[in-house]
């Protein structure tokens, strides 16, 4: 029997629902295929050879040629006043073919100085400490001298060797085995991989006072940056948390829960402004003001717009609003102003509200009352307006969280070189040492100098949050 009208109608409804579901799945797959580091939170390393080209209007030529610009100061080697070795080159015979006389004892006419800088021969310097015991001629008491600080073994490596090992590992990101090879080949100091690991671990243990001091300094800052990228450890993942400013850096390792966020000792009770992404684990920090990173939001908007340019025009409008606000705050800071005018803030908020309304119009709920993915992004902008626009009412708050991402870049660089950390303790040691070296660099301190100090008198401690 042929199907009835009701059966045909039911089949049609079922086919329509299936088509809608398949279209939605197809759109989602196309969206995922179009994700890259410019329109999502994916790292640039995941782009591979198919790196996204700059969009029209994003990258404009400055009109300058490549390389050193005309008029910019150059850098060259300067002659040293006291070279280690001087080799004099004198002609022995007159260059005149008609003369050819010997030049011994002739008057000097001119002299050119040309210097060649070379690496020293890879030969370590060995200092022997002889502890000479003396017997008193009166009472016969034998008195032995006290060994210098740090000289505890019969034969040991000194402070400069230890500082060089930690520098190669934590500042140049070399694996332990390559650090040992470098020390032997370039400096003539034959150390084992185990020695390298022990020295790095010792340096990290010595940084306890530095970590405590840094947590106290960061806790009282007006503006902090925070982030927590993943790191591969022993076949799994942990997260490296950072709290930083332009002059201070502190890392700690853990998971991604609220307790892990608090474990660094900086954020519990923090009352300044926290610049961050949208991760929910920061929401419990109710004493702080929160500012959402504008760069993350622009990438999210671009991801929505790229997948459906015709249907998601609101994303372009919202991105334009954020970039307009960013430009207005930059001009205000450059002019020495403390805040935007009420008219400027009102204009930004009106444009923002218009973009939200446009987004809701582009993404109405379906028959079940559910909004699409793009609609959820619209509601995020509607719900978190004050956090997203905080940089417009407080000019000390930057538009992006780039400070945290710059400070975290060495973690990704080390992972790119070594692929993973074998132990959680190894990652924790690396995080502690990067905190120390990053903060020292922000204050203009030499990395080797602060590492030598770490192994002698103790860690260098910044006294204020302002770089010197």
Sine and cosine of phi, psi and omega as CSV:
sin_phi,cos_phi,sin_psi,cos_psi,sin_omega,cos_omega
0.00,0.00,0.68,-0.73,0.07,-1.00
-0.91,0.41,0.48,-0.88,-0.01,-1.00
-0.91,0.42,0.51,-0.86,0.03,-1.00
-0.97,0.24,0.13,-0.99,0.02,-1.00
-0.88,0.48,-0.66,0.75,-0.01,-1.00
-0.90,0.43,-0.62,0.78,0.01,-1.00
-0.93,0.38,-0.66,0.75,0.05,-1.00
-0.88,0.47,-0.66,0.75,0.01,-1.00
-0.89,0.45,-0.67,0.74,0.02,-1.00
-0.90,0.44,-0.66,0.75,0.04,-1.00
-0.89,0.45,-0.64,0.77,0.01,-1.00
-0.90,0.43,-0.68,0.73,0.03,-1.00
-0.89,0.46,-0.68,0.74,0.01,-1.00
-0.89,0.45,-0.68,0.73,0.02,-1.00
-0.90,0.43,-0.62,0.78,0.01,-1.00
-0.90,0.43,-0.68,0.73,0.02,-1.00
-0.90,0.44,-0.62,0.78,0.01,-1.00
-0.91,0.41,-0.67,0.75,0.03,-1.00
-0.88,0.47,-0.68,0.73,0.02,-1.00
-0.88,0.47,-0.66,0.75,0.00,-1.00
-0.92,0.40,-0.67,0.74,0.01,-1.00
-0.92,0.39,-0.61,0.79,0.06,-1.00
-0.90,0.44,-0.64,0.77,0.02,-1.00
-0.92,0.40,-0.66,0.75,0.04,-1.00
-0.90,0.43,-0.65,0.76,0.02,-1.00
-0.89,0.45,-0.68,0.73,0.02,-1.00
-0.89,0.45,-0.65,0.76,0.01,-1.00
-0.91,0.42,-0.65,0.76,0.03,-1.00
-0.92,0.40,-0.65,0.76,0.04,-1.00
-0.90,0.43,-0.61,0.79,0.03,-1.00
-0.90,0.44,-0.69,0.73,-0.03,-1.00
-0.92,0.40,-0.61,0.79,0.03,-1.00
-0.91,0.41,-0.47,0.88,-0.02,-1.00
-1.00,0.04,0.00,1.00,-0.02,-1.00
-0.97,0.24,0.65,-0.76,0.09,-1.00
-0.46,-0.89,-0.13,-0.99,-0.09,-1.00
-0.94,0.34,-0.27,0.96,-0.02,-1.00
-1.00,0.02,-0.31,0.95,-0.04,-1.00
-0.78,-0.63,0.31,0.95,0.04,-1.00
-0.37,-0.93,-0.06,-1.00,0.01,-1.00
-1.00,0.03,0.16,0.99,0.03,-1.00
-0.91,0.42,0.63,-0.78,0.00,-1.00
-0.95,0.32,0.45,-0.89,0.03,-1.00
-0.85,0.53,-0.49,0.87,-0.01,-1.00
-0.90,0.44,-0.37,0.93,-0.01,-1.00
-0.99,0.16,-0.18,0.98,-0.02,-1.00
-0.95,0.32,-0.46,0.89,-0.01,-1.00
0.89,0.45,-0.58,-0.82,-0.02,-1.00
-0.97,0.25,-0.32,0.95,-0.02,-1.00
-1.00,-0.03,0.79,0.61,0.01,-1.00
-0.91,0.41,0.67,-0.74,0.00,-1.00
-0.92,0.39,0.71,-0.70,0.07,-1.00
-0.98,0.20,0.47,-0.88,0.04,-1.00
-0.85,0.53,0.67,-0.74,0.03,-1.00
-0.95,0.30,0.40,-0.92,0.03,-1.00
-0.82,0.57,0.78,-0.63,0.00,-1.00
1.00,-0.01,-0.21,0.98,-0.03,-1.00
-0.98,0.19,-0.70,0.71,-0.10,-1.00
-0.85,-0.53,0.88,-0.48,0.00,-1.00
-0.87,-0.49,0.61,-0.79,0.02,-1.00
-0.93,0.38,0.67,-0.74,0.03,-1.00
-0.98,0.20,-0.20,0.98,-0.04,-1.00
0.99,0.10,-0.05,1.00,0.01,-1.00
-1.00,-0.02,0.48,-0.88,0.07,-1.00
-0.97,0.26,0.30,-0.96,0.02,-1.00
-0.96,0.28,0.40,-0.92,0.07,-1.00
1.00,0.07,-0.34,-0.94,-0.05,-1.00
-0.90,0.45,0.71,-0.70,-0.04,-1.00
-1.00,0.01,0.55,-0.84,0.03,-1.00
-0.85,0.53,0.74,-0.67,0.02,-1.00
1.00,0.00,-0.26,0.97,0.01,-1.00
-0.97,0.23,0.57,-0.82,-0.04,-1.00
-0.91,0.42,0.70,-0.72,0.04,-1.00
-1.00,-0.09,0.03,-1.00,0.04,-1.00
-0.68,-0.74,0.72,-0.70,0.01,-1.00
-0.54,-0.84,0.24,-0.97,0.03,-1.00
-0.96,0.27,0.68,-0.74,0.06,-1.00
-0.97,-0.24,0.50,-0.87,0.08,-1.00
-0.92,0.40,0.64,-0.77,0.09,-1.00
-1.00,-0.05,0.51,-0.86,-0.07,-1.00
-0.97,0.25,-0.51,0.86,-0.08,-1.00
-0.79,-0.62,0.98,0.20,0.01,-1.00
-0.89,0.45,0.46,-0.89,-0.01,-1.00
-0.94,0.35,-0.47,0.88,-0.03,-1.00
-0.56,-0.83,0.65,-0.76,0.02,-1.00
-0.85,-0.53,0.82,-0.57,0.05,-1.00
-0.88,-0.47,0.87,-0.48,-0.01,-1.00
-0.99,-0.11,0.70,-0.71,0.01,-1.00
-0.89,-0.45,0.90,-0.44,-0.03,-1.00
-0.85,-0.52,0.68,-0.73,0.10,-0.99
-0.94,0.34,0.52,-0.86,-0.02,-1.00
-0.96,-0.27,-0.21,0.98,-0.07,-1.00
-0.59,-0.81,0.59,-0.80,0.00,-1.00
-0.87,0.50,0.69,-0.72,-0.03,-1.00
-0.98,0.20,-0.14,0.99,0.02,-1.00
-0.97,0.25,0.89,-0.46,-0.04,-1.00
-0.86,0.51,-0.47,0.88,-0.02,-1.00
-0.99,0.16,-0.19,0.98,-0.04,-1.00
-0.94,-0.34,-0.96,0.28,0.02,-1.00
0.94,0.34,0.31,0.95,-0.03,-1.00
-0.95,0.33,0.43,-0.90,0.09,-1.00
-0.93,0.36,0.49,-0.87,-0.10,-0.99
-0.94,-0.33,0.22,0.98,0.05,-1.00
-0.90,0.45,0.77,-0.64,0.05,-1.00
0.99,0.16,0.06,1.00,-0.01,-1.00
-0.97,0.23,0.39,-0.92,-0.02,-1.00
-0.93,0.36,0.68,-0.73,0.03,-1.00
-0.96,0.26,0.79,-0.61,-0.05,-1.00
-0.99,-0.11,-0.59,0.81,-0.02,-1.00
-0.23,-0.97,0.22,-0.98,-0.03,-1.00
-0.51,-0.86,0.77,-0.64,0.09,-1.00
-0.96,-0.28,0.62,-0.78,0.06,-1.00
-0.95,-0.32,0.84,-0.54,0.06,-1.00
-0.75,-0.66,0.80,-0.60,-0.10,-1.00
-0.88,-0.47,0.60,-0.80,0.06,-1.00
-0.88,-0.48,0.82,-0.58,-0.01,-1.00
-0.99,-0.13,0.81,-0.59,-0.02,-1.00
-0.78,-0.62,0.36,-0.93,0.15,-0.99
-0.95,0.31,0.57,-0.82,0.05,-1.00
-0.94,0.34,0.31,-0.95,0.07,-1.00
-0.88,0.47,0.68,-0.73,-0.03,-1.00
-0.95,0.32,0.98,0.17,-0.01,-1.00
-0.74,-0.67,0.90,-0.43,-0.01,-1.00
-0.93,0.37,0.47,-0.88,0.04,-1.00
-1.00,-0.08,0.86,-0.52,-0.05,-1.00
-0.96,-0.28,0.83,-0.55,0.06,-1.00
-0.95,-0.32,0.83,-0.56,0.02,-1.00
-0.98,-0.17,0.81,-0.59,0.06,-1.00
-0.98,-0.21,0.90,-0.43,0.02,-1.00
-0.98,-0.20,0.90,-0.44,0.00,-1.00
-1.00,-0.06,0.97,-0.24,-0.12,-0.99
-0.99,-0.12,0.89,-0.45,0.05,-1.00
-1.00,0.04,0.67,-0.75,-0.01,-1.00
-0.85,-0.52,0.60,-0.80,0.01,-1.00
-0.97,-0.24,0.78,-0.62,-0.01,-1.00
-0.92,0.40,0.74,-0.67,-0.02,-1.00
-0.96,0.29,-0.33,0.95,-0.04,-1.00
-1.00,0.03,-0.77,0.64,-0.10,-0.99
-0.93,-0.38,-0.17,0.99,0.01,-1.00
0.99,0.12,0.04,1.00,0.00,-1.00
-0.92,0.40,0.74,-0.67,0.05,-1.00
-1.00,-0.07,0.82,-0.58,-0.01,-1.00
-0.91,-0.41,0.82,-0.57,0.01,-1.00
-0.96,-0.28,0.62,-0.78,0.01,-1.00
-0.97,0.25,0.38,-0.93,0.04,-1.00
-1.00,0.08,0.69,-0.72,0.01,-1.00
-0.93,0.38,0.55,-0.84,0.05,-1.00
-0.86,0.51,0.44,-0.90,0.02,-1.00
-0.84,0.54,0.74,-0.67,0.03,-1.00
1.00,0.01,-0.21,0.98,0.01,-1.00
-0.99,-0.13,1.00,-0.05,-0.11,-0.99
-0.89,-0.45,-0.40,0.91,-0.07,-1.00
-0.96,-0.26,0.17,-0.99,0.04,-1.00
-0.92,0.38,-0.70,0.71,0.12,-0.99
-0.66,-0.75,0.76,-0.65,-0.05,-1.00
-0.47,-0.88,0.27,-0.96,0.08,-1.00
-1.00,0.03,0.55,-0.84,-0.07,-1.00
-1.00,0.02,-0.08,-1.00,-0.07,-1.00
-0.89,0.45,-0.65,0.76,-0.03,-1.00
-0.90,0.44,-0.60,0.80,0.04,-1.00
-0.91,0.42,-0.71,0.70,-0.01,-1.00
-0.89,0.45,-0.68,0.73,0.01,-1.00
-0.90,0.44,-0.62,0.79,0.03,-1.00
-0.91,0.41,-0.62,0.78,0.03,-1.00
-0.89,0.45,-0.74,0.67,-0.02,-1.00
-0.92,0.39,-0.60,0.80,0.04,-1.00
-0.87,0.49,-0.72,0.69,-0.01,-1.00
-0.89,0.45,-0.58,0.82,-0.02,-1.00
-0.98,0.18,-0.79,0.61,-0.18,-0.98
-1.00,-0.03,-0.38,0.93,0.01,-1.00
-0.98,-0.20,-0.52,0.85,0.01,-1.00
-0.94,-0.34,-0.02,1.00,0.20,-0.98
0.90,0.44,0.51,0.86,0.02,-1.00
-0.99,0.15,0.60,-0.80,0.13,-0.99
-0.90,0.44,0.32,-0.95,-0.08,-1.00
-0.84,0.54,-0.70,0.71,-0.02,-1.00
-0.89,0.45,-0.63,0.78,0.01,-1.00
-0.96,0.29,-0.48,0.88,0.12,-0.99
-0.89,0.46,-0.71,0.70,0.01,-1.00
-0.88,0.47,-0.67,0.74,0.01,-1.00
-0.91,0.42,-0.66,0.75,0.02,-1.00
-0.88,0.47,-0.71,0.70,-0.02,-1.00
-0.88,0.48,-0.62,0.79,-0.01,-1.00
-0.97,0.24,-0.73,0.69,-0.09,-1.00
-0.95,0.30,-0.64,0.77,-0.12,-0.99
-1.00,-0.06,-0.53,0.85,-0.09,-1.00
-0.90,-0.43,-0.14,0.99,0.01,-1.00
0.97,0.24,0.25,0.97,0.01,-1.00
-0.97,-0.24,0.96,-0.26,-0.07,-1.00
-1.00,0.08,0.97,-0.23,0.01,-1.00
-0.88,-0.47,0.34,-0.94,0.01,-1.00
-1.00,-0.08,0.29,-0.96,0.08,-1.00
-0.88,0.47,-0.61,0.79,0.04,-1.00
-0.89,0.46,-0.62,0.78,0.04,-1.00
-0.89,0.46,-0.68,0.74,0.01,-1.00
-0.86,0.52,-0.73,0.68,-0.01,-1.00
-0.87,0.49,-0.68,0.73,-0.02,-1.00
-0.90,0.43,-0.64,0.77,-0.01,-1.00
-0.93,0.37,-0.66,0.75,0.03,-1.00
-0.89,0.46,-0.67,0.74,0.02,-1.00
-0.91,0.42,-0.63,0.78,0.04,-1.00
-0.89,0.45,-0.69,0.73,0.01,-1.00
-0.87,0.49,-0.67,0.74,0.02,-1.00
-0.90,0.44,-0.63,0.78,0.02,-1.00
-0.91,0.42,-0.57,0.82,-0.02,-1.00
-0.94,0.33,-0.19,0.98,-0.08,-1.00
-1.00,0.02,0.17,0.99,0.02,-1.00
-0.82,0.58,-0.77,0.63,0.02,-1.00
-0.88,0.47,-0.57,0.82,0.02,-1.00
-0.90,0.43,-0.71,0.70,-0.02,-1.00
-0.88,0.47,-0.69,0.72,0.03,-1.00
-0.89,0.46,-0.69,0.72,0.00,-1.00
-0.89,0.45,-0.68,0.74,-0.03,-1.00
-0.91,0.41,-0.66,0.75,0.01,-1.00
-0.87,0.50,-0.64,0.77,0.02,-1.00
-0.92,0.38,-0.65,0.76,0.01,-1.00
-0.92,0.40,-0.71,0.70,-0.05,-1.00
-0.92,0.39,-0.52,0.85,-0.07,-1.00
-0.89,0.45,-0.42,0.91,-0.09,-1.00
-0.96,-0.27,0.21,0.98,0.03,-1.00
-0.96,0.27,0.42,-0.91,0.04,-1.00
-0.97,0.24,-0.61,0.79,-0.03,-1.00
-0.73,-0.68,0.76,-0.65,0.05,-1.00
-0.82,-0.58,0.51,-0.86,0.13,-0.99
-0.94,-0.34,0.65,-0.76,-0.01,-1.00
-0.66,-0.75,0.56,-0.83,0.07,-1.00
-0.31,-0.95,0.19,-0.98,-0.08,-1.00
-0.42,-0.91,0.97,0.24,0.03,-1.00
-0.97,0.24,0.39,-0.92,0.03,-1.00
-0.98,0.21,0.42,-0.91,0.09,-1.00
-0.67,-0.74,0.66,-0.75,-0.01,-1.00
-0.98,0.20,0.80,-0.60,-0.01,-1.00
-0.66,-0.75,0.86,-0.50,0.15,-0.99
0.76,0.65,0.71,0.71,0.05,-1.00
0.99,0.13,0.00,1.00,0.02,-1.00
-0.75,-0.66,-0.39,-0.92,-0.02,-1.00
-0.75,-0.66,0.64,-0.77,0.26,-0.97
-0.80,-0.60,0.09,-1.00,-0.05,-1.00
-0.84,-0.54,0.67,-0.75,0.03,-1.00
-0.98,-0.18,0.94,-0.33,-0.02,-1.00
-1.00,0.03,0.65,-0.76,0.06,-1.00
-0.79,-0.62,0.64,-0.77,0.23,-0.97
-0.81,-0.58,0.82,-0.58,-0.16,-0.99
-0.45,-0.89,0.27,-0.96,0.14,-0.99
-0.68,-0.73,0.03,-1.00,0.07,-1.00
-0.88,0.48,-0.21,0.98,-0.03,-1.00
-0.81,-0.58,-0.04,1.00,-0.05,-1.00
-0.67,-0.74,0.57,-0.82,0.04,-1.00
-0.61,-0.79,0.74,-0.67,0.08,-1.00
-0.60,-0.80,0.82,-0.57,0.04,-1.00
-0.95,-0.31,0.45,-0.89,0.27,-0.96
-0.51,-0.86,0.34,-0.94,-0.14,-0.99
-0.92,-0.39,0.63,-0.78,0.05,-1.00
-0.01,-1.00,-0.41,-0.91,0.07,-1.00
-1.00,-0.02,-0.52,-0.85,-0.03,-1.00
-0.84,-0.54,0.24,0.97,-0.02,-1.00
-0.98,0.19,0.14,-0.99,0.06,-1.00
-0.88,0.47,-0.61,0.79,0.03,-1.00
-0.90,0.44,-0.61,0.79,0.04,-1.00
-0.93,0.37,-0.60,0.80,0.07,-1.00
-0.87,0.49,-0.66,0.76,-0.04,-1.00
-0.97,0.23,-0.29,0.96,-0.15,-0.99
-0.91,0.42,-0.34,0.94,0.03,-1.00
-0.95,0.31,-0.23,0.97,0.04,-1.00
0.98,0.19,0.15,0.99,-0.04,-1.00
-0.98,-0.22,-0.72,0.69,-0.22,-0.98
-1.00,0.09,-0.47,0.88,0.04,-1.00
-0.86,0.51,0.85,-0.53,-0.01,-1.00
0.98,0.17,0.09,1.00,0.01,-1.00
-0.92,0.40,0.73,-0.68,-0.11,-0.99
-0.91,-0.42,0.05,1.00,0.05,-1.00
-0.99,0.10,-0.41,-0.91,0.03,-1.00
-0.98,-0.22,0.77,-0.64,-0.01,-1.00
-0.96,-0.28,0.91,-0.42,0.05,-1.00
-1.00,0.00,0.82,-0.57,-0.14,-0.99
-0.40,-0.92,0.01,-1.00,0.14,-0.99
-1.00,-0.03,-0.27,-0.96,-0.10,-0.99
-1.00,0.00,0.28,0.96,-0.06,-1.00
-0.91,0.42,0.72,-0.69,-0.17,-0.99
-0.94,0.33,-0.31,0.95,-0.07,-1.00
-0.92,0.38,-0.20,0.98,0.03,-1.00
-1.00,-0.01,-0.12,0.99,-0.11,-0.99
-0.92,0.40,-0.41,0.91,-0.04,-1.00
-0.96,0.28,-0.16,0.99,0.00,-1.00
-0.99,0.12,0.95,0.30,-0.14,-0.99
-0.97,0.23,-0.28,0.96,0.02,-1.00
-0.97,0.25,-0.34,0.94,-0.08,-1.00
-1.00,-0.08,0.44,-0.90,0.24,-0.97
-1.00,0.08,0.59,-0.81,-0.09,-1.00
-0.90,-0.43,0.66,-0.75,0.05,-1.00
-0.78,-0.62,0.80,-0.60,-0.05,-1.00
-1.00,0.06,0.74,-0.67,-0.02,-1.00
-0.88,0.48,0.84,-0.54,-0.02,-1.00
-0.93,0.38,-0.52,0.85,0.00,-1.00
-0.91,0.42,-0.64,0.77,0.06,-1.00
-0.89,0.46,-0.67,0.75,-0.01,-1.00
-0.91,0.40,-0.65,0.76,0.03,-1.00
-0.89,0.46,-0.64,0.77,0.03,-1.00
-0.90,0.43,-0.65,0.76,0.03,-1.00
-0.89,0.45,-0.66,0.75,0.02,-1.00
-0.91,0.42,-0.65,0.76,0.02,-1.00
-0.91,0.42,-0.62,0.78,0.03,-1.00
-0.88,0.47,-0.65,0.76,0.04,-1.00
-0.93,0.37,-0.69,0.72,-0.06,-1.00
-0.94,0.35,-0.65,0.76,-0.03,-1.00
-0.89,0.45,-0.54,0.84,-0.03,-1.00
-0.97,0.23,-0.38,0.93,-0.02,-1.00
-0.41,-0.91,0.96,0.28,-0.07,-1.00
-0.86,0.51,-0.61,0.80,-0.05,-1.00
-0.96,0.29,-0.58,0.81,-0.09,-1.00
-1.00,-0.08,-0.18,0.98,-0.05,-1.00
-0.83,-0.56,0.73,0.69,0.02,-1.00
-0.90,0.44,-0.38,0.93,0.01,-1.00
-0.87,0.49,-0.54,0.84,-0.03,-1.00
-0.90,0.44,-0.62,0.78,0.05,-1.00
-0.92,0.40,-0.63,0.78,0.03,-1.00
-0.91,0.42,-0.68,0.73,0.01,-1.00
-0.91,0.41,-0.67,0.74,0.04,-1.00
-0.88,0.47,-0.66,0.76,0.05,-1.00
-0.89,0.46,-0.61,0.79,0.03,-1.00
-0.90,0.45,-0.71,0.70,0.00,-1.00
-0.90,0.44,-0.68,0.73,-0.01,-1.00
-0.93,0.36,-0.57,0.82,0.09,-1.00
-0.89,0.46,-0.70,0.71,0.01,-1.00
-0.89,0.45,-0.65,0.76,0.03,-1.00
-0.86,0.51,-0.70,0.71,0.00,-1.00
-0.91,0.42,-0.63,0.78,0.01,-1.00
-0.90,0.43,-0.66,0.75,0.01,-1.00
-0.93,0.37,-0.61,0.80,0.03,-1.00
-0.90,0.43,-0.65,0.76,0.04,-1.00
-0.91,0.42,-0.61,0.79,0.01,-1.00
-0.91,0.42,-0.69,0.73,0.03,-1.00
-0.90,0.44,-0.68,0.73,0.00,-1.00
-0.89,0.46,-0.50,0.87,0.01,-1.00
-1.00,0.09,0.00,1.00,0.02,-1.00
0.99,0.17,0.30,0.95,0.00,-1.00
-0.99,0.11,0.46,-0.89,0.00,-1.00
-1.00,0.01,-0.36,0.93,-0.07,-1.00
-0.33,-0.94,0.31,-0.95,0.16,-0.99
-0.96,0.27,0.38,-0.93,0.07,-1.00
-0.97,0.26,0.31,-0.95,0.04,-1.00
-0.87,0.50,-0.60,0.80,0.01,-1.00
-0.91,0.42,-0.65,0.76,0.01,-1.00
-0.91,0.41,-0.69,0.73,0.02,-1.00
-0.90,0.43,-0.65,0.76,0.01,-1.00
-0.90,0.43,-0.63,0.77,0.02,-1.00
-0.90,0.44,-0.68,0.73,0.01,-1.00
-0.89,0.46,-0.69,0.72,-0.04,-1.00
-0.93,0.36,-0.55,0.83,0.05,-1.00
-0.92,0.40,-0.69,0.72,0.05,-1.00
-0.89,0.45,-0.64,0.77,0.02,-1.00
-0.89,0.46,-0.73,0.69,0.00,-1.00
-0.89,0.45,-0.61,0.79,0.04,-1.00
-0.90,0.43,-0.63,0.78,0.03,-1.00
-0.92,0.40,-0.63,0.78,0.04,-1.00
-0.90,0.44,-0.71,0.70,0.01,-1.00
-0.88,0.47,-0.65,0.76,0.04,-1.00
-0.90,0.44,-0.64,0.77,0.02,-1.00
-0.90,0.43,-0.64,0.76,0.03,-1.00
-0.92,0.40,-0.57,0.82,0.04,-1.00
-0.92,0.40,-0.59,0.81,0.00,-1.00
-0.97,0.24,-0.33,0.95,-0.11,-0.99
-0.74,-0.67,0.92,0.40,0.01,-1.00
-0.94,0.33,0.39,-0.92,0.04,-1.00
-0.92,0.40,0.45,-0.89,0.07,-1.00
-0.99,0.16,-0.16,-0.99,-0.06,-1.00
-0.90,0.44,-0.39,0.92,0.01,-1.00
-1.00,-0.05,0.08,1.00,0.00,-1.00
0.99,0.13,0.13,0.99,0.00,-1.00
-1.00,-0.03,0.62,-0.78,0.04,-1.00
-0.99,-0.14,0.50,-0.87,0.01,-1.00
-0.94,0.33,0.05,-1.00,-0.02,-1.00
-0.84,0.54,-0.70,0.71,0.01,-1.00
-0.89,0.46,-0.57,0.82,0.04,-1.00
-0.91,0.42,-0.55,0.84,0.06,-1.00
-0.92,0.39,-0.57,0.82,0.07,-1.00
-0.92,0.40,-0.61,0.79,0.07,-1.00
-0.86,0.52,-0.71,0.70,-0.02,-1.00
-0.93,0.38,-0.49,0.87,0.07,-1.00
-0.89,0.45,-0.68,0.73,0.04,-1.00
-0.91,0.41,-0.59,0.81,0.00,-1.00
-0.93,0.36,-0.66,0.76,-0.08,-1.00
-0.96,0.28,-0.63,0.78,-0.14,-0.99
-0.95,-0.32,0.57,0.82,-0.05,-1.00
-0.84,0.54,-0.74,0.68,-0.07,-1.00
-0.90,0.44,-0.63,0.77,0.00,-1.00
-0.94,0.35,-0.62,0.79,-0.02,-1.00
-0.94,0.34,-0.60,0.80,-0.06,-1.00
-0.99,-0.14,0.27,0.96,-0.03,-1.00
-0.87,0.50,-0.53,0.85,-0.03,-1.00
-0.91,0.42,-0.28,0.96,0.01,-1.00
-1.00,0.09,-0.34,0.94,0.01,-1.00
-0.96,-0.27,-0.16,0.99,0.06,-1.00
-0.67,-0.75,0.98,-0.19,-0.10,-1.00
-0.94,0.33,-0.16,0.99,0.10,-0.99
-0.98,0.22,-0.25,0.97,0.00,-1.00
-1.00,0.00,0.84,-0.54,0.00,-1.00
-0.96,0.26,0.29,-0.96,0.00,-1.00
-0.95,0.32,-0.53,0.85,-0.08,-1.00
-0.86,-0.50,0.15,-0.99,0.10,-1.00
-0.98,-0.22,0.54,0.84,-0.08,-1.00
-0.89,0.46,-0.48,0.88,0.01,-1.00
-0.86,0.51,-0.71,0.71,0.01,-1.00
-0.92,0.39,-0.65,0.76,-0.03,-1.00
-0.93,0.38,-0.59,0.81,0.07,-1.00
-0.91,0.42,-0.68,0.73,-0.02,-1.00
-0.93,0.37,-0.46,0.89,-0.01,-1.00
-1.00,0.09,-0.17,0.99,-0.07,-1.00
-0.85,0.53,-0.62,0.79,0.04,-1.00
-0.86,0.50,-0.49,0.87,0.04,-1.00
-0.89,0.45,-0.72,0.70,0.02,-1.00
-0.93,0.37,-0.57,0.82,0.03,-1.00
-0.91,0.41,-0.70,0.71,0.04,-1.00
-0.89,0.46,-0.64,0.77,0.03,-1.00
-0.92,0.39,-0.59,0.81,0.03,-1.00
-0.91,0.41,-0.57,0.82,-0.01,-1.00
-0.97,0.24,-0.74,0.68,-0.12,-0.99
-0.97,-0.24,-0.12,0.99,0.04,-1.00
0.96,0.28,-0.55,0.84,-0.05,-1.00
-0.27,-0.96,0.23,-0.97,0.23,-0.97
-0.97,-0.25,0.71,-0.71,-0.06,-1.00
-0.97,0.26,-0.49,0.87,-0.02,-1.00
-0.73,-0.68,0.43,-0.90,0.06,-1.00
-0.91,0.42,-0.58,0.82,0.02,-1.00
-0.91,0.42,-0.60,0.80,0.05,-1.00
-0.89,0.46,-0.65,0.76,0.06,-1.00
-0.92,0.39,-0.65,0.76,0.03,-1.00
-0.89,0.45,-0.64,0.77,0.05,-1.00
-0.89,0.46,-0.69,0.72,0.01,-1.00
-0.88,0.47,-0.67,0.74,0.00,-1.00
-0.89,0.46,-0.67,0.74,0.00,-1.00
-0.90,0.43,-0.70,0.72,-0.03,-1.00
-0.93,0.36,-0.60,0.80,0.05,-1.00
-0.92,0.39,-0.56,0.83,0.09,-1.00
-0.85,0.53,-0.72,0.70,-0.05,-1.00
-0.92,0.40,-0.78,0.63,-0.09,-1.00
-0.95,0.33,-0.58,0.81,0.03,-1.00
-0.91,0.42,-0.71,0.71,0.02,-1.00
-0.91,0.42,-0.66,0.75,0.03,-1.00
-0.88,0.47,-0.67,0.74,0.02,-1.00
-0.90,0.44,-0.60,0.80,0.02,-1.00
-0.91,0.41,-0.42,0.91,0.03,-1.00
-0.99,-0.14,0.17,0.98,0.05,-1.00
0.97,0.25,0.32,0.95,-0.01,-1.00
-1.00,0.05,0.55,-0.83,0.05,-1.00
-0.97,0.22,0.72,-0.69,-0.09,-1.00
-0.88,0.47,-0.71,0.70,-0.02,-1.00
-0.91,0.41,-0.59,0.81,0.00,-1.00
-0.89,0.45,-0.72,0.70,-0.04,-1.00
-0.95,0.31,-0.45,0.89,0.07,-1.00
-0.96,0.29,-0.61,0.79,0.08,-1.00
-0.90,0.44,-0.66,0.75,0.04,-1.00
-0.89,0.46,-0.60,0.80,0.01,-1.00
-0.86,0.52,-0.60,0.80,-0.05,-1.00
-1.00,0.01,-0.02,1.00,0.01,-1.00
-0.90,-0.44,-0.99,0.16,-0.08,-1.00
-1.00,-0.01,-0.16,0.99,-0.02,-1.00
0.87,-0.48,0.11,-0.99,-0.09,-1.00
-0.92,0.40,0.57,-0.82,0.16,-0.99
-0.94,0.35,0.67,-0.74,-0.04,-1.00
-0.84,-0.55,0.83,-0.55,0.10,-1.00
-0.93,0.37,0.71,-0.71,-0.05,-1.00
-1.00,0.07,-0.48,0.88,0.02,-1.00
-0.72,-0.70,0.09,-1.00,0.02,-1.00
-1.00,0.02,0.04,1.00,-0.03,-1.00
-0.99,-0.16,0.80,-0.60,0.01,-1.00
-0.92,0.39,0.57,-0.82,-0.04,-1.00
-0.97,-0.23,0.00,0.00,0.00,0.00
